[in-house]
Amino acid sequence: MPASKKSAAKSKDAKKKLPPKKKLKAAATKGDGQEKLISSKVVYEGKLFRVTQDHIVTPTGLETTRDVVRHNGSVIILAVDTTRSKKDPWIVMERQYRHAAGRFLWELPAGRLDPGEEPLAGAQRELEEETGYHAKKWKPLVEYYASPGFLGESMKVFIAEGLVPGNAHPEEDENIELRLIKLSDVLKQIEKGNIMDGKTLSCILLYHHLRRARRK
């Protein structure tokens, strides 16, 4: 068989083996396929989180243990200033040293929720504490889990607009450098690999994608 025909035959075979296309379903909170919790014990408890060792049964009937980092949850604030330019808004960014990463990172303002605190109230508190800004307009952007294989922390993201400057009062162990940076420049830094914080990458890229989609 000629090489061209062999290549065409292989291409047809490959297409036949592809799985059928399916639409993504909305995330479910309950239903078939869940693991059943038998018992849970706290093996570590610190200031920011606790670690539990959970005895579970998988949907296939396998008994096993999972170590899980439990956390109250966090909020992320995408604070946007459109007064200078609506086409290329300015984003409130922070630069601070992260001991776990061993380096300085550029990030969006964010912080953990206090026990029982409503996410929006937590976002408003964190923005004021870390940057001094108040915002006249708030709306949710997305909620996600950063590392659900072992971390139970939910990250709730809010867009803050109509910024009003004020005095920041960060926690005593926080040393934050604050900057307003054009969205286009943040995207350039992402392309260069200079922004390595996961929450900042995901939020900025989603925000940019949604802005572009609305303009079409």
CYANA upper distance limits for C-alpha pairs under 8 A (distance plus 0.5 A):
  1 MET  CA      5 LYS  CA      6.96
  1 MET  CA      6 LYS  CA      6.90
  2 PRO  CA      6 LYS  CA      6.82
  3 ALA  CA      7 SER  CA      6.64
  4 SER  CA      8 ALA  CA      6.77
  5 LYS  CA      9 ALA  CA      6.60
  6 LYS  CA     10 LYS  CA      6.68
  7 SER  CA     11 SER  CA      6.67
  8 ALA  CA     12 LYS  CA      6.80
  9 ALA  CA     13 ASP  CA      6.76
 10 LYS  CA     14 ALA  CA      6.63
 11 SER  CA     15 LYS  CA      6.82
 12 LYS  CA     16 LYS  CA      6.81
 13 ASP  CA     17 LYS  CA      6.98
 14 ALA  CA     18 LEU  CA      7.12
 30 LYS  CA     34 GLN  CA      7.68
 33 GLY  CA     58 THR  CA      8.43
 33 GLY  CA     59 PRO  CA      5.89
 34 GLN  CA     58 THR  CA      7.72
 34 GLN  CA     59 PRO  CA      6.83
 35 GLU  CA     56 ILE  CA      6.89
 35 GLU  CA     57 VAL  CA      6.13
 35 GLU  CA     58 THR  CA      5.15
 35 GLU  CA     59 PRO  CA      6.33
 36 LYS  CA     56 ILE  CA      5.90
 36 LYS  CA     57 VAL  CA      5.55
 36 LYS  CA     58 THR  CA      7.03
 36 LYS  CA     59 PRO  CA      8.30
 37 LEU  CA     54 ASP  CA      7.46
 37 LEU  CA     55 HIS  CA      6.67
 37 LEU  CA     56 ILE  CA      5.00
 37 LEU  CA     57 VAL  CA      7.07
 38 ILE  CA     54 ASP  CA      8.02
 38 ILE  CA     55 HIS  CA      5.89
 38 ILE  CA     56 ILE  CA      5.81
 38 ILE  CA     57 VAL  CA      7.69
 39 SER  CA     54 ASP  CA      6.35
 39 SER  CA     55 HIS  CA      5.64
 39 SER  CA     56 ILE  CA      7.66
 40 SER  CA     52 THR  CA      6.82
 40 SER  CA     53 GLN  CA      6.18
 40 SER  CA     54 ASP  CA      4.84
 40 SER  CA     55 HIS  CA      6.65
 41 LYS  CA     52 THR  CA      5.86
 41 LYS  CA     53 GLN  CA      5.97
 41 LYS  CA     54 ASP  CA      7.12
 42 VAL  CA     50 ARG  CA      7.46
 42 VAL  CA     51 VAL  CA      6.33
 42 VAL  CA     52 THR  CA      4.81
 42 VAL  CA     53 GLN  CA      6.93
 43 VAL  CA     50 ARG  CA      8.20
 43 VAL  CA     51 VAL  CA      6.24
 43 VAL  CA     52 THR  CA      6.08
 43 VAL  CA     53 GLN  CA      7.10
 44 TYR  CA     50 ARG  CA      5.94
 44 TYR  CA     51 VAL  CA      5.53
 44 TYR  CA     52 THR  CA      7.60
 45 GLU  CA     49 PHE  CA      6.76
 45 GLU  CA     50 ARG  CA      4.60
 45 GLU  CA     51 VAL  CA      6.86
 46 GLY  CA     50 ARG  CA      6.35
 48 LEU  CA     71 HIS  CA      7.67
 49 PHE  CA     69 VAL  CA      7.24
 49 PHE  CA     70 ARG  CA      6.25
 49 PHE  CA     71 HIS  CA      5.52
 49 PHE  CA     72 ASN  CA      8.17
 50 ARG  CA     69 VAL  CA      6.38
 50 ARG  CA     70 ARG  CA      5.79
 50 ARG  CA     71 HIS  CA      7.38
 51 VAL  CA     67 ASP  CA      7.31
 51 VAL  CA     68 VAL  CA      6.05
 51 VAL  CA     69 VAL  CA      5.00
 51 VAL  CA     70 ARG  CA      6.35
 52 THR  CA     67 ASP  CA      6.27
 52 THR  CA     68 VAL  CA      5.81
 52 THR  CA     69 VAL  CA      7.03
 52 THR  CA     70 ARG  CA      7.60
 53 GLN  CA     65 THR  CA      7.03
 53 GLN  CA     66 ARG  CA      6.24
 53 GLN  CA     67 ASP  CA      5.06
 53 GLN  CA     68 VAL  CA      6.91
 54 ASP  CA     65 THR  CA      5.84
 54 ASP  CA     66 ARG  CA      5.65
 54 ASP  CA     67 ASP  CA      6.77
 54 ASP  CA     68 VAL  CA      7.89
 55 HIS  CA     63 GLU  CA      7.75
 55 HIS  CA     64 THR  CA      6.42
 55 HIS  CA     65 THR  CA      5.01
 55 HIS  CA     66 ARG  CA      7.16
 56 ILE  CA     63 GLU  CA      6.27
 56 ILE  CA     64 THR  CA      6.11
 56 ILE  CA     65 THR  CA      6.40
 56 ILE  CA     66 ARG  CA      7.91
 57 VAL  CA     61 GLY  CA      6.26
 57 VAL  CA     62 LEU  CA      5.96
 57 VAL  CA     63 GLU  CA      4.96
 57 VAL  CA     64 THR  CA      6.91
 58 THR  CA     62 LEU  CA      5.72
 58 THR  CA     63 GLU  CA      6.99
 58 THR  CA     64 THR  CA      8.27
 66 ARG  CA    150 PHE  CA      8.19
 67 ASP  CA    150 PHE  CA      6.97
 68 VAL  CA    150 PHE  CA      5.29
 68 VAL  CA    151 LEU  CA      6.24
 68 VAL  CA    152 GLY  CA      7.28
 69 VAL  CA    150 PHE  CA      6.62
 69 VAL  CA    151 LEU  CA      5.30
 69 VAL  CA    152 GLY  CA      6.49
 69 VAL  CA    153 GLU  CA      8.27
 70 ARG  CA    151 LEU  CA      7.06
 70 ARG  CA    152 GLY  CA      5.79
 70 ARG  CA    153 GLU  CA      7.10
 71 HIS  CA    151 LEU  CA      8.42
 71 HIS  CA    152 GLY  CA      6.82
 71 HIS  CA    153 GLU  CA      5.71
 72 ASN  CA    112 ARG  CA      7.42
 72 ASN  CA    113 LEU  CA      6.38
 72 ASN  CA    114 ASP  CA      7.36
 72 ASN  CA    115 PRO  CA      6.82
 72 ASN  CA    153 GLU  CA      7.23
 73 GLY  CA    112 ARG  CA      6.37
 73 GLY  CA    113 LEU  CA      6.20
 73 GLY  CA    152 GLY  CA      8.50
 73 GLY  CA    153 GLU  CA      5.31
 73 GLY  CA    154 SER  CA      5.39
 73 GLY  CA    155 MET  CA      6.61
 73 GLY  CA    156 LYS  CA      8.43
 74 SER  CA    110 ALA  CA      7.63
 74 SER  CA    111 GLY  CA      5.99
 74 SER  CA    112 ARG  CA      4.60
 74 SER  CA    113 LEU  CA      5.81
 74 SER  CA    119 PRO  CA      8.35
 74 SER  CA    153 GLU  CA      7.54
 74 SER  CA    154 SER  CA      6.82
 74 SER  CA    155 MET  CA      5.47
 74 SER  CA    156 LYS  CA      6.85
 75 VAL  CA    110 ALA  CA      6.03
 75 VAL  CA    111 GLY  CA      6.14
 75 VAL  CA    112 ARG  CA      6.80
 75 VAL  CA    113 LEU  CA      7.41
 75 VAL  CA    119 PRO  CA      7.02
 75 VAL  CA    122 GLY  CA      7.32
 75 VAL  CA    123 ALA  CA      6.10
 75 VAL  CA    155 MET  CA      6.11
 75 VAL  CA    156 LYS  CA      5.31
 75 VAL  CA    157 VAL  CA      6.25
 75 VAL  CA    158 PHE  CA      8.03
 76 ILE  CA    108 LEU  CA      7.32
 76 ILE  CA    109 PRO  CA      6.53
 76 ILE  CA    110 ALA  CA      4.76
 76 ILE  CA    111 GLY  CA      7.28
 76 ILE  CA    123 ALA  CA      7.25
 76 ILE  CA    155 MET  CA      7.46
 76 ILE  CA    156 LYS  CA      6.66
 76 ILE  CA    157 VAL  CA      5.14
 76 ILE  CA    158 PHE  CA      6.77
 76 ILE  CA    199 LYS  CA      8.28
 77 ILE  CA    108 LEU  CA      6.89
 77 ILE  CA    109 PRO  CA      5.96
 77 ILE  CA    110 ALA  CA      6.47
 77 ILE  CA    123 ALA  CA      6.89
 77 ILE  CA    127 LEU  CA      7.39
 77 ILE  CA    157 VAL  CA      6.41
 77 ILE  CA    158 PHE  CA      5.61
 77 ILE  CA    159 ILE  CA      6.48
 77 ILE  CA    160 ALA  CA      7.14
 78 LEU  CA     91 ILE  CA      7.64
 78 LEU  CA     92 VAL  CA      7.72
 78 LEU  CA    108 LEU  CA      6.88
 78 LEU  CA    109 PRO  CA      7.80
 78 LEU  CA    157 VAL  CA      7.79
 78 LEU  CA    158 PHE  CA      6.58
 78 LEU  CA    159 ILE  CA      5.24
 78 LEU  CA    160 ALA  CA      6.51
 78 LEU  CA    203 CYS  CA      8.01
 78 LEU  CA    204 ILE  CA      8.40
 79 ALA  CA     91 ILE  CA      6.40
 79 ALA  CA     92 VAL  CA      5.97
 79 ALA  CA    159 ILE  CA      6.37
 79 ALA  CA    160 ALA  CA      5.05
 79 ALA  CA    161 GLU  CA      6.61
 79 ALA  CA    163 LEU  CA      8.03
 80 VAL  CA     89 PRO  CA      6.91
 80 VAL  CA     90 TRP  CA      6.34
 80 VAL  CA     91 ILE  CA      5.43
 80 VAL  CA     92 VAL  CA      7.09
 80 VAL  CA    159 ILE  CA      7.67
 80 VAL  CA    160 ALA  CA      6.57
 80 VAL  CA    161 GLU  CA      5.80
 80 VAL  CA    162 GLY  CA      8.22
 80 VAL  CA    163 LEU  CA      7.90
 81 ASP  CA     89 PRO  CA      6.16
 81 ASP  CA     90 TRP  CA      5.53
 81 ASP  CA     91 ILE  CA      6.87
 81 ASP  CA     92 VAL  CA      8.39
 81 ASP  CA    161 GLU  CA      6.89
 81 ASP  CA    162 GLY  CA      7.33
 81 ASP  CA    163 LEU  CA      6.91
 82 THR  CA     86 LYS  CA      5.34
 82 THR  CA     88 ASP  CA      8.20
 82 THR  CA     89 PRO  CA      5.30
 82 THR  CA     90 TRP  CA      7.04
 82 THR  CA    161 GLU  CA      8.34
 82 THR  CA    162 GLY  CA      8.43
 83 THR  CA     89 PRO  CA      8.28
 84 ARG  CA     89 PRO  CA      7.56
 84 ARG  CA     90 TRP  CA      8.24
 85 SER  CA     89 PRO  CA      5.79
 85 SER  CA     90 TRP  CA      8.19
 88 ASP  CA    182 LYS  CA      6.74
 88 ASP  CA    183 LEU  CA      6.32
 88 ASP  CA    184 SER  CA      6.94
 89 PRO  CA    182 LYS  CA      6.29
 89 PRO  CA    183 LEU  CA      6.27
 90 TRP  CA    180 LEU  CA      6.28
 90 TRP  CA    181 ILE  CA      5.63
 90 TRP  CA    182 LYS  CA      4.70
 90 TRP  CA    183 LEU  CA      6.20
 91 ILE  CA    180 LEU  CA      5.89
 91 ILE  CA    181 ILE  CA      5.71
 91 ILE  CA    182 LYS  CA      6.51
 91 ILE  CA    183 LEU  CA      6.59
 92 VAL  CA    108 LEU  CA      7.32
 92 VAL  CA    109 PRO  CA      8.10
 92 VAL  CA    178 LEU  CA      7.80
 92 VAL  CA    179 ARG  CA      6.46
 92 VAL  CA    180 LEU  CA      5.20
 92 VAL  CA    181 ILE  CA      7.07
 93 MET  CA    106 TRP  CA      7.14
 93 MET  CA    107 GLU  CA      6.23
 93 MET  CA    108 LEU  CA      5.59
 93 MET  CA    109 PRO  CA      7.28
 93 MET  CA    178 LEU  CA      6.54
 93 MET  CA    179 ARG  CA      5.74
 93 MET  CA    180 LEU  CA      6.55
 93 MET  CA    181 ILE  CA      7.37
 94 GLU  CA    106 TRP  CA      6.05
 94 GLU  CA    107 GLU  CA      5.67
 94 GLU  CA    108 LEU  CA      6.51
 94 GLU  CA    109 PRO  CA      7.00
 94 GLU  CA    176 ILE  CA      6.73
 94 GLU  CA    177 GLU  CA      6.06
 94 GLU  CA    178 LEU  CA      5.26
 94 GLU  CA    179 ARG  CA      6.70
 95 ARG  CA    104 PHE  CA      7.03
 95 ARG  CA    105 LEU  CA      6.01
 95 ARG  CA    106 TRP  CA      4.98
 95 ARG  CA    107 GLU  CA      6.77
 95 ARG  CA    176 ILE  CA      6.41
 95 ARG  CA    177 GLU  CA      5.52
 95 ARG  CA    178 LEU  CA      7.06
 96 GLN  CA    104 PHE  CA      5.80
 96 GLN  CA    105 LEU  CA      6.21
 96 GLN  CA    106 TRP  CA      7.37
 96 GLN  CA    107 GLU  CA      8.49
 96 GLN  CA    174 GLU  CA      8.38
 96 GLN  CA    175 ASN  CA      6.79
 96 GLN  CA    176 ILE  CA      5.64
 96 GLN  CA    177 GLU  CA      6.88
 97 TYR  CA    102 GLY  CA      7.93
 97 TYR  CA    103 ARG  CA      6.11
 97 TYR  CA    104 PHE  CA      4.56
 97 TYR  CA    105 LEU  CA      6.76
 97 TYR  CA    175 ASN  CA      8.22
 98 ARG  CA    102 GLY  CA      6.39
 98 ARG  CA    103 ARG  CA      6.22
 98 ARG  CA    104 PHE  CA      6.45
 98 ARG  CA    105 LEU  CA      7.36
 99 HIS  CA    103 ARG  CA      7.36
105 LEU  CA    195 ILE  CA      7.41
105 LEU  CA    196 MET  CA      7.30
105 LEU  CA    197 ASP  CA      7.14
106 TRP  CA    195 ILE  CA      6.41
106 TRP  CA    196 MET  CA      7.97
106 TRP  CA    197 ASP  CA      7.42
107 GLU  CA    195 ILE  CA      8.19
107 GLU  CA    197 ASP  CA      6.69
107 GLU  CA    199 LYS  CA      8.24
107 GLU  CA    200 THR  CA      6.06
108 LEU  CA    199 LYS  CA      8.19
108 LEU  CA    200 THR  CA      6.14
109 PRO  CA    126 GLU  CA      7.81
109 PRO  CA    127 LEU  CA      6.92
109 PRO  CA    130 GLU  CA      7.43
109 PRO  CA    131 THR  CA      8.27
110 ALA  CA    123 ALA  CA      8.00
110 ALA  CA    126 GLU  CA      6.97
110 ALA  CA    127 LEU  CA      7.99
111 GLY  CA    123 ALA  CA      8.26
111 GLY  CA    126 GLU  CA      6.63
112 ARG  CA    122 GLY  CA      8.32
113 LEU  CA    117 GLU  CA      6.55
113 LEU  CA    118 GLU  CA      8.32
113 LEU  CA    119 PRO  CA      7.46
113 LEU  CA    122 GLY  CA      6.27
114 ASP  CA    122 GLY  CA      8.01
117 GLU  CA    121 ALA  CA      7.42
117 GLU  CA    122 GLY  CA      6.88
118 GLU  CA    122 GLY  CA      6.66
119 PRO  CA    123 ALA  CA      6.61
119 PRO  CA    156 LYS  CA      7.62
120 LEU  CA    124 GLN  CA      6.71
120 LEU  CA    158 PHE  CA      8.22
121 ALA  CA    125 ARG  CA      6.64
122 GLY  CA    126 GLU  CA      6.56
123 ALA  CA    127 LEU  CA      6.63
123 ALA  CA    158 PHE  CA      7.78
124 GLN  CA    128 GLU  CA      6.86
124 GLN  CA    134 HIS  CA      7.73
124 GLN  CA    135 ALA  CA      8.30
125 ARG  CA    129 GLU  CA      6.58
126 GLU  CA    130 GLU  CA      6.44
127 LEU  CA    131 THR  CA      6.16
127 LEU  CA    132 GLY  CA      7.18
127 LEU  CA    133 TYR  CA      6.63
127 LEU  CA    134 HIS  CA      7.53
128 GLU  CA    132 GLY  CA      4.78
128 GLU  CA    133 TYR  CA      5.56
128 GLU  CA    134 HIS  CA      6.46
128 GLU  CA    166 GLY  CA      8.17
128 GLU  CA    167 ASN  CA      8.17
128 GLU  CA    168 ALA  CA      6.58
128 GLU  CA    169 HIS  CA      8.07
129 GLU  CA    168 ALA  CA      5.64
129 GLU  CA    169 HIS  CA      5.29
129 GLU  CA    170 PRO  CA      5.56
129 GLU  CA    171 GLU  CA      8.36
130 GLU  CA    168 ALA  CA      5.98
130 GLU  CA    169 HIS  CA      6.71
130 GLU  CA    170 PRO  CA      5.40
130 GLU  CA    176 ILE  CA      8.07
131 THR  CA    166 GLY  CA      8.33
131 THR  CA    167 ASN  CA      7.76
131 THR  CA    168 ALA  CA      5.40
131 THR  CA    169 HIS  CA      8.21
131 THR  CA    170 PRO  CA      8.41
131 THR  CA    178 LEU  CA      7.49
132 GLY  CA    165 PRO  CA      6.46
132 GLY  CA    166 GLY  CA      4.88
132 GLY  CA    167 ASN  CA      4.80
132 GLY  CA    168 ALA  CA      4.22
132 GLY  CA    169 HIS  CA      7.58
133 TYR  CA    163 LEU  CA      6.65
133 TYR  CA    164 VAL  CA      5.94
133 TYR  CA    165 PRO  CA      5.01
133 TYR  CA    166 GLY  CA      5.84
133 TYR  CA    167 ASN  CA      7.93
133 TYR  CA    168 ALA  CA      8.00
134 HIS  CA    163 LEU  CA      6.20
134 HIS  CA    164 VAL  CA      5.58
134 HIS  CA    165 PRO  CA      6.98
134 HIS  CA    166 GLY  CA      7.71
135 ALA  CA    160 ALA  CA      6.15
135 ALA  CA    161 GLU  CA      6.03
135 ALA  CA    162 GLY  CA      5.71
135 ALA  CA    163 LEU  CA      4.97
135 ALA  CA    164 VAL  CA      6.54
136 LYS  CA    160 ALA  CA      8.04
136 LYS  CA    161 GLU  CA      6.74
136 LYS  CA    162 GLY  CA      5.40
136 LYS  CA    163 LEU  CA      7.00
136 LYS  CA    164 VAL  CA      8.23
137 LYS  CA    160 ALA  CA      6.31
137 LYS  CA    161 GLU  CA      5.53
137 LYS  CA    162 GLY  CA      6.40
138 TRP  CA    158 PHE  CA      7.13
138 TRP  CA    159 ILE  CA      6.23
138 TRP  CA    160 ALA  CA      5.27
138 TRP  CA    161 GLU  CA      6.94
139 LYS  CA    158 PHE  CA      6.09
139 LYS  CA    159 ILE  CA      5.86
139 LYS  CA    160 ALA  CA      7.35
140 PRO  CA    156 LYS  CA      8.21
140 PRO  CA    157 VAL  CA      6.50
140 PRO  CA    158 PHE  CA      4.83
140 PRO  CA    159 ILE  CA      6.60
141 LEU  CA    156 LYS  CA      8.42
141 LEU  CA    157 VAL  CA      5.90
141 LEU  CA    158 PHE  CA      5.75
141 LEU  CA    159 ILE  CA      6.70
141 LEU  CA    207 TYR  CA      8.40
142 VAL  CA    156 LYS  CA      6.71
142 VAL  CA    157 VAL  CA      5.82
142 VAL  CA    158 PHE  CA      7.85
143 GLU  CA    154 SER  CA      7.43
143 GLU  CA    155 MET  CA      6.02
143 GLU  CA    156 LYS  CA      4.90
143 GLU  CA    157 VAL  CA      6.48
144 TYR  CA    154 SER  CA      6.40
144 TYR  CA    155 MET  CA      5.80
144 TYR  CA    156 LYS  CA      7.21
145 TYR  CA    151 LEU  CA      8.38
145 TYR  CA    152 GLY  CA      7.86
145 TYR  CA    153 GLU  CA      6.75
145 TYR  CA    154 SER  CA      5.48
145 TYR  CA    155 MET  CA      6.48
146 ALA  CA    151 LEU  CA      8.05
146 ALA  CA    153 GLU  CA      7.77
146 ALA  CA    154 SER  CA      7.86
146 ALA  CA    155 MET  CA      7.67
146 ALA  CA    198 GLY  CA      8.44
146 ALA  CA    199 LYS  CA      8.27
147 SER  CA    151 LEU  CA      5.99
147 SER  CA    152 GLY  CA      8.34
148 PRO  CA    152 GLY  CA      6.57
148 PRO  CA    153 GLU  CA      8.28
157 VAL  CA    203 CYS  CA      8.13
170 PRO  CA    174 GLU  CA      6.59
170 PRO  CA    175 ASN  CA      8.37
170 PRO  CA    176 ILE  CA      8.50
181 ILE  CA    185 ASP  CA      7.10
181 ILE  CA    186 VAL  CA      7.13
182 LYS  CA    186 VAL  CA      6.85
183 LEU  CA    187 LEU  CA      6.73
184 SER  CA    188 LYS  CA      6.81
185 ASP  CA    189 GLN  CA      6.77
186 VAL  CA    190 ILE  CA      6.78
187 LEU  CA    191 GLU  CA      6.80
187 LEU  CA    204 ILE  CA      8.27
187 LEU  CA    205 LEU  CA      8.29
188 LYS  CA    192 LYS  CA      6.81
189 GLN  CA    193 GLY  CA      6.76
189 GLN  CA    194 ASN  CA      5.72
189 GLN  CA    195 ILE  CA      6.68
190 ILE  CA    194 ASN  CA      6.33
190 ILE  CA    195 ILE  CA      5.73
190 ILE  CA    196 MET  CA      8.36
190 ILE  CA    201 LEU  CA      7.69
195 ILE  CA    200 THR  CA      8.22
195 ILE  CA    201 LEU  CA      7.60
196 MET  CA    200 THR  CA      8.46
196 MET  CA    201 LEU  CA      7.73
197 ASP  CA    201 LEU  CA      6.79
198 GLY  CA    202 SER  CA      6.71
199 LYS  CA    203 CYS  CA      6.53
200 THR  CA    204 ILE  CA      6.41
201 LEU  CA    205 LEU  CA      6.56
202 SER  CA    206 LEU  CA      6.55
203 CYS  CA    207 TYR  CA      6.52
204 ILE  CA    208 HIS  CA      6.59
205 LEU  CA    209 HIS  CA      6.57
206 LEU  CA    210 LEU  CA      6.67
207 TYR  CA    211 ARG  CA      6.73
208 HIS  CA    212 ARG  CA      6.78
209 HIS  CA    213 ALA  CA      6.66
210 LEU  CA    214 ARG  CA      6.72
211 ARG  CA    215 ARG  CA      7.04
212 ARG  CA    216 LYS  CA      7.20
